[in-house]
Amino acid sequence: MTTENFHLFSKAIAESFEKMSSQGRELYEVALDKNELWEEYLKAFPAGTNPLFRVRTEHDCSCCRQFIRNLGGVVRLSATGRKVSTVWDVKSLPEPYATVSKVLSDYVKTKPIRSIYRCDGVRSRPVTFGAENTHELLEDGSMHTWNHFHGTVPARFVSPRAASIQAGVNSKFSVLKRGLNEITDESVETVLELIRGNNLYRGEEHKQKLLAFRDLKLDYATQNGNDNYIWACLVINGAVATIRNEVIGTLLVDLSKGVGLERAVASFETKVAPQNYKRTSALITPKMVERALSTIRELELESATERRYARLSDVSVNNVLFVDNEARQEMKDGLEGLLLEEASKSTSRRKRTGSSQEVTADYFLENVVPGAKKVNLLLENKHAPNFASLTAPVDQASGSLFQWDNNFAWSYEGEVTDSIKEKVKRAGGNINALMRVSLSWYNKDDLDIHCVTPSGQHIYYGAKAGVLDVDMNAGRIVRDPVENMAFNYLEDGEYRFSVQNYAKRESIDLGFELEYEHRGEVKNFRYSKGVVNRSKISCLSVSVKDGVVQKVKVLNKDIDSCSNPISKWGVSSQEEIPVQTIMLSPNHWDGQKRGNRHLFFMLQGCKNPGPTRGIYNEFLRSDLTKHRKVFEVLGSKTKCPPSTEQLSGVGFSSTRKDSATFTVENSSGIRKYTVKF
């Protein structure tokens, strides 16, 4: 360099780079071609101020060119990325260097960042570009010193894997940018709400990262899409950079794309939760609650959500098929229109028939019940899952939450509509197979169902064979687990089922139940004793011929096959229990036919001792179904409290085959009927 002041320029640039690279921050390089900035440097000198020794456009100072090509495009970012600093940001320079540095600084700042800055070299060894000065022997024999741009790259920016490191960081940048742009604020808040409500499997593990990502999004929203902010975040918040590609990110992306909450969370849980994991509560967020409550208030249904057990006095005589004499006075609307005969008629002598007549439910309702004076139900052990109660609103004047005009509903034992089958359904098991054998128990033990097929195949948790589709209490532990075997094809021969206690954890609520179903026929079996740790109980033998079950045989004497009476809700099995009233389910009252029909036999002395659910999602009217997740929780929070006044008994659904034996007294005598439902 020939100008006397160039040494001031080169020294200022060297000090500027040293300051940039020694402050502990990351350095970045902008997107420039190798010679692009050098050309801009040459053009930056105002006309007539070219200080170069040779002709301006042919100048070739290798030291200065090396510095500018390698370090001229290096920048530093502020913590938020709003401010960009270059090596050319120097002050108090004489002209023309003040102009040149300003031009180069402005030019570099117009370029986007390409990556973090890394220099190829030996690890832990600094690298120098350019040279502070060089010496040249002139023609007159004198020695001349030339000053140049120069800078030393600290060892922390030097690596033999520079390109690989940059590629990795660039990938993180792309993932973070997509996450910030594609993941919605609402999806982040929704997942955080799920975590706060303990509705996301191991969600607490992701909470801090989600909170950090939420803060990044809030800041990014003020940046107008500034990529420099994202580059700065990679250093400050690198842990959240790849959240979009992590398992929690798949949930955020699904929600951002409009995937339904239940489906999105279910997809997330298949990736992280053990097989057959089931949440303990429905997925709802405060926003969902707010929207649901708004709808409830708009429809003036707030009072309808408060539920209680129904009483006989709540029910109109028009909606019962039978009521015994002692209960008639309690009925709503009086008894004048009831189909019962007057009690004054003689009933002292009644002819009792010997054998039981087998009839359909419709025949029984149309031809037997209308003339009945008394009806007794032979309560059998198999009816244990059929216990049910009628529910009503506390406010009788409230509007209806349900698909039918009245505000009555019903609840089976266990708060399900069809026994073990519903538990299996909720756990994700196949309930529509050709043959189903389900295991249910009520403590934290890890019971396992086993089956040996006619061909000798052993089906169990270690070899599920596409048959065992629900296996619980092996991972997440619950107190009402089920297991399920679903057979879509039956080979001829004998299927032998057994139950093993793989891990005994409790000494309360012992025993288990098995439910068998084939072509709509359901059989229930109970083993009331405890199962010793690691021991196996032989249970059932199912014989198949021509693909059809011929016989179901109990293999253990302690498995209840209706031989041991069971006391439940104040009544006992193996006894004839007086029927207080017979009625259809409320969805079939007043000539309505909304959904499956249930037939209830409310029994004298039968009282559910605990609270029961009064609201089920499958009952909701159409304008409330969009809030079904909130109602799932609402139903569990607004259970009918225990009451001495209630209508409880056994119910039979039109969706499953069942049977019961009744003794009916009418004007002509007493007769038994086996009713097929």
C-alpha positions in Angstrom: 0.0 0.0 0.0 1.4 3.3 -0.9 -0.7 5.8 1.1 0.8 6.9 4.3 -2.5 6.5 6.2 -3.4 2.9 5.1 -1.7 1.5 8.2 -4.3 3.3 10.3 -7.0 1.5 8.3 -5.5 -1.9 8.4 -4.7 -1.6 12.1 -8.3 -0.5 12.9 -9.8 -3.4 11.0 -7.4 -5.9 12.8 -8.5 -4.5 16.1 -12.2 -4.6 15.1 -11.9 -8.3 14.3 -10.0 -9.1 17.5 -12.8 -7.4 19.5 -15.5 -9.3 17.6 -13.9 -12.7 18.1 -12.9 -12.3 21.7 -16.2 -11.4 23.4 -17.4 -15.0 23.8 -20.2 -14.7 21.3 -20.7 -16.8 18.2 -19.5 -15.5 14.8 -21.4 -15.9 11.6 -20.6 -15.6 7.9 -22.8 -14.0 5.4 -23.7 -15.4 2.0 -20.9 -14.0 -0.3 -19.0 -15.4 -3.2 -15.3 -15.7 -2.6 -14.3 -12.7 -4.7 -17.5 -10.7 -4.4 -16.4 -8.6 -1.4 -13.0 -8.0 -2.9 -14.5 -6.5 -6.0 -16.7 -4.3 -3.8 -13.7 -3.2 -1.9 -11.9 -2.1 -5.0 -15.0 -0.2 -6.2 -15.5 1.4 -2.9 -12.7 3.9 -3.3 -13.9 7.3 -4.7 -12.5 8.3 -8.0 -9.0 9.6 -7.8 -8.4 8.2 -4.3 -7.0 4.8 -5.3 -4.1 4.3 -3.0 -2.9 1.2 -4.6 0.6 0.8 -6.0 -0.5 -0.6 -9.3 -3.4 0.0 -11.7 -6.5 -0.3 -9.5 -8.5 -3.1 -11.3 -5.3 -5.1 -11.8 -4.2 -4.9 -8.2 -3.4 -8.2 -6.7 -2.3 -8.0 -3.0 -2.6 -11.6 -1.9 -2.5 -10.7 1.8 -5.3 -8.2 1.7 -7.3 -10.4 -0.7 -6.9 -13.4 1.6 -8.2 -11.4 4.6 -11.2 -10.0 2.8 -12.2 -13.3 1.2 -12.0 -15.2 4.6 -12.9 -12.6 7.2 -14.4 -9.6 5.4 -17.9 -11.3 5.6 -17.8 -12.4 9.2 -20.4 -10.7 11.5 -21.5 -10.8 15.1 -25.1 -10.6 16.3 -26.7 -9.1 19.3 -28.6 -11.4 21.7 -31.9 -10.7 19.8 -30.3 -10.6 16.3 -31.5 -7.1 15.8 -28.0 -5.6 15.6 -25.4 -6.9 13.2 -21.7 -5.9 13.6 -19.0 -6.3 10.9 -15.3 -6.0 10.9 -15.7 -2.8 8.9 -17.5 -1.0 11.7 -14.7 1.3 12.7 -14.7 5.0 13.5 -12.4 8.0 13.2 -10.7 7.0 10.0 -9.3 9.5 7.5 -10.6 9.6 4.0 -11.0 7.8 1.8 -10.9 4.9 4.3 -13.9 6.1 6.2 -15.9 5.9 3.0 -14.6 2.5 2.1 -15.3 1.0 5.5 -18.8 2.4 5.5 -19.5 1.0 2.0 -18.2 -2.4 2.9 -20.1 -2.5 6.3 -23.4 -1.5 4.6 -22.8 -4.1 1.8 -22.1 -7.0 4.2 -25.2 -6.1 6.3 -27.4 -6.5 3.2 -26.4 -10.1 2.9 -28.2 -12.9 4.8 -26.3 -15.1 7.2 -25.2 -18.4 5.6 -24.0 -20.2 8.7 -22.0 -19.9 11.8 -18.3 -19.1 11.1 -15.9 -22.0 11.3 -12.4 -22.2 9.8 -10.7 -25.3 8.6 -7.6 -26.1 10.6 -6.0 -28.1 13.3 -8.2 -28.2 16.4 -7.1 -25.8 19.2 -4.7 -23.8 17.0 -5.5 -20.3 15.8 -5.4 -19.4 12.1 -4.2 -16.1 10.7 -5.4 -14.5 7.5 -3.5 -11.7 5.8 -0.3 -10.2 7.3 0.4 -7.2 9.4 3.1 -6.1 7.0 5.5 -7.4 4.4 8.8 -5.9 3.1 9.9 -5.3 -0.5 13.4 -4.4 -1.8 12.9 -1.6 -4.3 14.9 -0.9 -7.4 16.9 1.8 -5.8 18.1 -0.7 -3.2 15.9 0.6 -0.4 13.6 -1.6 1.7 9.9 -0.7 1.8 7.3 -1.9 4.3 3.8 -2.6 3.1 0.9 -2.7 5.5 -2.0 -5.2 5.0 -5.3 -6.3 6.4 -4.8 -9.1 8.9 -6.7 -11.0 11.6 -6.1 -14.1 13.7 -9.0 -16.5 14.2 -9.2 -17.8 17.8 -8.9 -21.6 18.2 -12.5 -22.0 19.3 -13.6 -21.2 15.7 -11.1 -23.6 14.2 -11.9 -27.2 13.4 -10.9 -30.0 11.0 -14.7 -30.6 10.7 -15.7 -27.1 9.9 -18.0 -27.9 7.0 -19.7 -30.7 9.0 -20.3 -28.5 12.0 -21.8 -25.8 9.8 -24.1 -28.3 8.0 -25.4 -29.5 11.4 -26.1 -26.0 12.6 -27.7 -25.1 9.3 -30.0 -28.1 9.7 -31.0 -26.9 13.2 -31.6 -23.4 11.8 -34.0 -24.8 9.2 -35.9 -26.9 11.8 -36.2 -24.0 14.2 -37.4 -21.7 11.4 -40.0 -24.1 10.3 -41.1 -24.6 13.9 -41.5 -20.9 14.6 -43.4 -20.4 11.3 -45.5 -23.5 11.2 -46.4 -24.3 14.9 -49.2 -22.1 16.1 -49.4 -20.3 19.4 -52.7 -22.0 20.1 -51.1 -25.5 19.7 -48.4 -24.6 22.2 -50.9 -23.3 24.7 -53.1 -26.4 24.2 -50.2 -28.8 24.9 -49.2 -26.8 28.0 -52.7 -26.9 29.2 -52.8 -30.7 28.7 -49.6 -31.0 30.7 -50.9 -28.8 33.5 -54.0 -31.0 33.7 -51.9 -34.2 33.7 -53.6 -35.3 30.5 -50.5 -36.0 28.5 -48.3 -39.1 29.0 -45.1 -37.9 30.7 -45.9 -34.4 29.5 -44.1 -32.8 32.4 -40.8 -33.8 30.8 -41.5 -31.4 27.9 -42.9 -28.5 29.9 -39.7 -26.4 30.2 -38.8 -26.8 26.6 -42.3 -25.8 25.6 -42.2 -22.8 27.8 -38.8 -21.8 26.2 -40.2 -22.3 22.7 -43.3 -20.3 23.5 -41.1 -17.4 24.6 -39.1 -17.6 21.4 -42.3 -17.5 19.4 -43.5 -14.4 21.3 -40.2 -12.6 20.5 -40.1 -13.9 16.9 -43.5 -12.4 16.3 -42.0 -9.0 16.8 -39.1 -9.6 14.4 -41.1 -9.5 11.1 -39.5 -12.7 10.0 -35.9 -11.7 10.7 -33.7 -14.7 10.2 -31.0 -13.2 12.3 -33.1 -13.6 15.4 -33.3 -17.4 14.6 -29.5 -17.6 14.2 -29.0 -15.8 17.6 -31.5 -18.2 19.2 -29.5 -21.2 18.1 -26.8 -20.1 20.5 -28.9 -18.9 23.4 -31.7 -21.5 23.2 -30.2 -24.3 21.2 -32.0 -26.9 23.3 -35.4 -25.9 21.7 -34.1 -25.6 18.2 -35.2 -29.0 17.1 -38.4 -29.2 19.0 -40.4 -29.5 15.7 -38.6 -32.8 14.9 -39.0 -34.2 18.4 -41.9 -36.4 19.5 -43.6 -33.5 21.3 -43.1 -31.5 18.1 -45.2 -34.0 16.1 -48.0 -33.3 18.5 -47.6 -29.5 18.0 -47.4 -29.9 14.2 -50.6 -32.1 14.1 -52.5 -29.6 16.2 -51.2 -26.7 14.1 -52.5 -28.5 11.0 -55.9 -28.8 12.4 -55.8 -32.5 13.4 -58.4 -33.1 16.1 -57.1 -33.1 19.7 -58.0 -36.7 20.5 -56.5 -38.0 17.3 -53.3 -35.9 17.7 -52.7 -36.9 21.3 -53.5 -40.6 20.4 -50.8 -40.4 17.7 -48.4 -38.9 20.2 -49.1 -41.6 22.8 -48.5 -44.4 20.3 -44.9 -43.0 20.0 -44.2 -42.6 23.7 -46.6 -44.6 25.8 -46.5 -48.3 26.6 -48.9 -50.6 24.8 -52.6 -50.0 25.7 -51.8 -46.9 27.8 -55.0 -45.2 28.7 -55.5 -41.7 30.0 -57.3 -41.4 33.3 -59.3 -38.4 32.1 -60.6 -36.8 28.9 -58.5 -34.3 27.0 -59.9 -30.8 27.6 -58.3 -27.4 27.8 -59.5 -24.1 29.4 -60.5 -22.8 26.0 -62.6 -25.9 25.3 -64.3 -25.4 28.7 -64.9 -21.8 28.0 -66.6 -22.6 24.6 -68.7 -25.4 26.1 -69.9 -23.2 29.0 -70.8 -20.5 26.5 -73.0 -23.0 24.6 -74.6 -24.3 27.8 -75.5 -20.8 28.9 -76.7 -19.8 25.5 -79.1 -22.9 25.5 -80.0 -22.2 29.1 -79.0 -25.7 30.2 -76.8 -24.9 33.2 -79.3 -26.4 35.7 -79.7 -29.5 33.5 -76.1 -30.5 34.3 -76.8 -31.1 38.0 -78.0 -34.7 38.3 -79.5 -37.1 40.8 -81.0 -40.6 41.0 -84.4 -40.7 39.6 -87.4 -41.6 41.9 -90.6 -43.4 41.0 -92.5 -40.1 41.6 -90.5 -38.5 38.7 -91.8 -41.0 36.1 -95.1 -40.7 34.4 -97.4 -43.7 34.2 -97.4 -43.3 30.5 -93.7 -44.3 30.4 -93.8 -47.5 32.4 -94.9 -50.9 31.2 -95.6 -52.3 34.6 -95.6 -51.2 38.2 -96.5 -53.2 41.3 -99.4 -52.4 43.5 -97.3 -51.1 46.4 -95.6 -48.5 44.2 -98.5 -47.2 42.2 -99.4 -44.3 44.6 -95.8 -42.9 44.1 -96.2 -42.6 40.4 -96.3 -39.2 38.7 -99.7 -38.3 37.1 -101.6 -40.9 39.2 -102.5 -44.5 38.4 -105.9 -44.1 36.7 -104.5 -44.8 33.3 -102.3 -47.7 34.2 -102.9 -51.1 32.7 -102.9 -52.9 36.0 -106.1 -54.4 37.3 -107.6 -53.2 40.5 -106.0 -54.8 43.6 -109.5 -55.6 44.9 -109.9 -58.5 42.5 -109.2 -61.9 44.1 -105.7 -63.2 43.9 -105.9 -65.7 46.7 -105.9 -68.7 44.5 -103.5 -68.8 41.6 -102.7 -71.7 39.3 -99.0 -72.3 39.1 -97.5 -73.8 36.0 -94.5 -76.1 36.2 -92.2 -75.6 33.2 -90.9 -72.3 32.0 -92.0 -70.9 28.6 -89.3 -69.4 26.5 -90.4 -66.2 24.8 -88.9 -63.1 23.1 -88.7 -59.8 24.8 -91.3 -58.3 22.5 -93.7 -61.1 23.2 -93.2 -60.7 26.9 -93.9 -57.0 26.8 -96.9 -57.2 24.5 -98.6 -60.4 25.8 -97.5 -61.0 29.4 -96.7 -57.7 31.1 -100.0 -55.9 30.4 -102.0 -58.3 32.5 -99.5 -58.9 35.2 -100.2 -58.4 38.9 -96.7 -59.3 40.2 -93.5 -59.9 38.4 -90.4 -61.5 40.0 -87.0 -61.7 38.4 -84.7 -64.7 39.1 -81.5 -62.8 39.7 -78.5 -64.8 38.5 -74.8 -64.3 38.8 -74.5 -63.6 35.1 -76.7 -60.5 35.7 -74.0 -58.7 37.8 -72.9 -56.5 34.8 -76.6 -55.7 34.1 -77.2 -53.6 37.3 -78.3 -50.1 36.3 -80.0 -47.0 37.7 -82.2 -44.3 36.2 -81.0 -40.7 36.6 -82.8 -37.4 36.4 -82.0 -33.6 36.7 -82.2 -31.9 40.0 -84.2 -29.2 38.3 -87.2 -30.9 36.7 -88.0 -27.8 34.7 -84.5 -27.8 33.0 -84.1 -28.3 29.3 -82.8 -31.6 28.0 -79.2 -32.3 27.4 -80.0 -35.4 25.4 -81.1 -36.5 22.0 -84.6 -37.3 23.3 -87.2 -34.8 24.6 -87.0 -35.7 28.3 -84.0 -35.2 30.6 -83.8 -38.7 32.0 -80.8 -41.0 31.4 -79.4 -44.3 32.8 -76.2 -45.7 34.0 -75.0 -49.3 34.2 -72.7 -50.5 36.9 -69.1 -49.3 36.3 -70.5 -46.2 34.5 -70.6 -48.0 31.2 -73.5 -49.0 29.0 -72.7 -52.7 28.4 -70.4 -54.2 31.0 -66.9 -55.5 30.3 -67.4 -55.1 26.6 -67.4 -51.4 27.0 -64.3 -51.4 29.1 -62.6 -53.3 26.3 -63.8 -50.9 23.7 -62.5 -47.9 25.6 -59.1 -49.7 25.9 -59.0 -50.0 22.2 -59.8 -53.7 21.9 -61.8 -55.4 19.2 -65.3 -56.1 20.4 -66.7 -57.2 17.0 -64.6 -60.3 16.5 -66.1 -63.7 15.7 -65.2 -64.8 19.3 -64.1 -62.6 22.1 -62.8 -63.6 25.5 -62.1 -60.7 27.9 -60.4 -60.6 31.3 -61.3 -57.9 33.9 -60.1 -57.4 37.4 -60.1 -54.6 40.1 -56.7 -54.2 41.6 -53.2 -53.3 40.6 -52.0 -56.9 40.0 -50.7 -57.7 36.5 -53.0 -60.6 35.4 -52.5 -62.1 32.0 -54.9 -64.1 29.9 -53.5 -67.1 28.0 -54.9 -69.3 25.3 -53.8 -72.6 23.8 -55.5 -73.1 20.4 -56.5 -76.4 18.8 -53.3 -76.4 16.8 -51.2 -76.0 20.0 -50.4 -72.3 19.5 -49.8 -70.5 22.8 -51.2 -67.0 22.7 -50.2 -64.6 25.5 -48.4 -61.3 26.1 -45.2 -62.7 24.7 -46.8 -64.0 21.5 -50.0 -62.0 20.8 -50.5 -63.5 17.3 -52.8 -60.6 16.3 -55.3 -61.9 18.8 -54.4 -60.4 22.2 -55.0 -56.7 21.5 -55.4 -55.3 25.1 -52.7 -56.0 27.7 -52.8 -53.9 30.8 -51.0 -53.3 34.1 -47.7 -54.4 32.6 -46.6 -50.8 32.2 -48.9 -48.1 33.4 -50.9 -49.4 36.4 -54.6 -48.9 36.9 -57.2 -50.3 39.2 -59.8 -51.3 36.6 -57.7 -53.1 33.9 -58.9 -55.4 31.1 -57.3 -57.7 28.6 -58.8 -58.9 25.4 -58.5 -61.8 23.0 -60.3 -61.3 19.7 -60.6 -64.2 17.3 -61.7 -63.4 13.7 -61.2 -67.1 12.6 -61.9 -70.2 14.6 -60.3 -73.6 13.8 -62.1 -76.8 14.9 -61.0 -78.2 18.2 -60.6 -77.0 21.7 -59.5 -73.5 22.9 -58.2 -73.6 26.5 -58.1 -70.3 28.4 -56.2 -69.6 31.6 -55.3 -66.6 33.8 -51.9 -66.0 35.3 -50.8 -63.5 37.9 -47.5 -62.2 36.5 -47.0 -59.7 39.3 -48.9 -59.7 42.5 -49.1 -56.2 44.0 -52.1 -56.1 46.2 -54.2 -58.2 48.6 -57.5 -56.4 48.2 -60.2 -56.7 45.6 -59.1 -60.1 44.6 -60.3 -62.3 41.8 -61.2 -61.7 38.2 -64.0 -61.9 35.7 -64.1 -63.4 32.2 -66.5 -62.4 29.6 -67.1 -64.7 26.6 -68.9 -63.6 23.4 -69.7 -65.5 20.2 -72.2 -64.4 17.6 -73.9 -62.1 20.1 -74.1 -64.7 22.9 -72.4 -63.4 26.1 -71.4 -65.5 29.1 -69.8 -64.1 32.3 -67.7 -66.0 34.7 -66.2 -65.0 38.1 -63.2 -66.2 40.1 -63.5 -64.6 43.6 -60.2 -65.9 45.1 -56.8 -64.3 44.9 -54.3 -65.6 42.3 -50.9 -66.5 43.8 -48.0 -64.7 42.3 -46.8 -66.4 39.1 -49.4 -69.1 39.4 -51.9 -69.9 36.6 -55.6 -70.7 36.9 -57.2 -72.9 34.2 -60.5 -71.3 33.3 -62.5 -72.2 30.2 -62.6 -74.7 27.4 -64.3 -73.6 24.2 -65.1 -76.4 21.7 -65.5 -75.4 18.0 -66.9 -77.5 15.1 -67.2 -76.2 11.6 -66.1 -72.8 12.8 -69.0 -72.5 15.3 -68.7 -72.7 19.1 -70.5 -75.8 20.3 -69.8 -75.7 24.0 -68.2 -73.6 26.7 -67.0 -75.5 29.7 -65.7 -74.3 33.1 -62.4 -75.9 34.0 -62.0 -74.8 37.6 -64.4 -75.5 40.4 -63.8 -72.1 42.0 -65.0 -70.3 38.9 -68.5 -69.1 39.5 -70.9 -70.6 37.1 -74.0 -69.4 38.9 -73.5 -71.8 41.8 -72.5 -69.3 44.5 -75.0 -66.4 45.4 -73.7 -62.9 45.0 -74.9 -60.0 47.1 -75.1 -56.7 45.3 -76.9 -53.4 45.8 -79.0 -54.8 48.6 -80.2 -57.9 46.7 -78.8 -61.4 46.3 -78.5 -63.7 43.3 -80.2 -67.1 43.1 -83.3 -65.5 44.5 -86.5 -64.2 43.0 -86.6 -60.5 43.5 -89.9 -58.5 43.2 -89.9 -56.2 40.2 -91.1 -52.7 41.2 -91.5 -51.4 37.7 -90.7 -52.3 34.1 -89.8 -49.5 31.7 -88.0 -48.8 28.4 -84.9 -46.6 28.5 -85.9 -42.9 28.3 -84.8 -42.6 24.6 -87.8 -44.8 23.8 -90.4 -42.9 26.0 -93.4 -41.2 24.5 -93.1 -43.0 21.2 -89.5 -41.9 20.6 -87.0 -44.3 19.2 -83.6 -42.6 19.5 -80.8 -45.2 19.4 -80.6 -48.6 21.1 -83.4 -49.8 23.2 -82.8 -50.9 26.8 -85.4 -52.6 29.0 -85.1 -52.0 32.7 -86.5 -54.1 35.5 -86.3 -51.9 38.7 -86.1 -54.2 41.7 -87.5 -53.8 45.2 -84.8 -53.1 47.7 -82.2 -52.6 45.0 -80.1 -49.5 45.7 -76.8 -48.4 44.2 -74.7 -47.5 47.3 -72.4 -45.1 45.5 -72.5 -42.1 43.2 -73.3 -42.8 39.5 -72.8 -40.9 36.3 -75.7 -38.9 35.0 -74.3 -37.6 31.7 -72.8 -39.7 28.9 -71.4 -38.3 25.6 -73.4 -40.8 23.5 -76.6 -39.3 24.9 -75.8 -35.7 24.1 -78.0 -33.7 21.6 -76.3 -32.7 18.4 -75.6 -29.1 19.3 -73.6 -30.3 22.3 -71.5 -33.1 20.7 -68.9 -30.6 19.6 -68.1 -30.1 23.3 -68.0 -33.9 24.1 -64.6 -33.7 25.6 -65.7 -31.2 28.2 -68.9 -33.2 28.9 -66.8 -36.3 29.4 -65.2 -34.5 32.4 -68.4 -32.7 33.4 -70.1 -36.1 33.6 -67.5 -37.4 36.0 -67.7 -34.2 38.1 -71.5 -34.1 38.4 -72.3 -37.6 39.4 -75.6 -38.3 41.1 -74.9 -38.5 44.9 -75.9 -41.6 46.8 -79.6 -41.7 47.7 -82.1 -43.9 49.5 -84.7 -43.0 47.0 -83.8 -44.3 43.5 -84.9 -46.5 40.7 -82.3 -49.3 40.3 -82.3 -52.8 39.1 -81.1 -54.7 36.0 -81.2 -53.7 32.4 -81.0 -55.5 29.1 -79.7 -53.9 25.9 -80.9 -54.6 22.4 -77.3 -54.7 21.3 -76.4 -57.9 23.1 -78.0 -61.3 23.5 -79.0 -62.1 27.1 -81.7 -63.9 29.0 -83.6 -63.8 32.3 -86.2 -65.9 34.0 -89.4 -64.3 35.4 -92.3 -65.5 37.5 -95.4 -63.6 36.5 -98.7 -63.6 38.4 -101.9 -62.6 36.6 -105.6 -63.3 36.9 -105.2 -66.8 35.5 -102.4 -67.9 37.7 -98.6 -67.9 38.1 -96.3 -68.8 35.3 -92.6 -68.7 34.5 -91.1 -67.2 31.4 -87.5 -67.3 30.1 -87.1 -64.1 28.2 -84.6 -63.9 25.4 -83.3 -60.3 24.9 
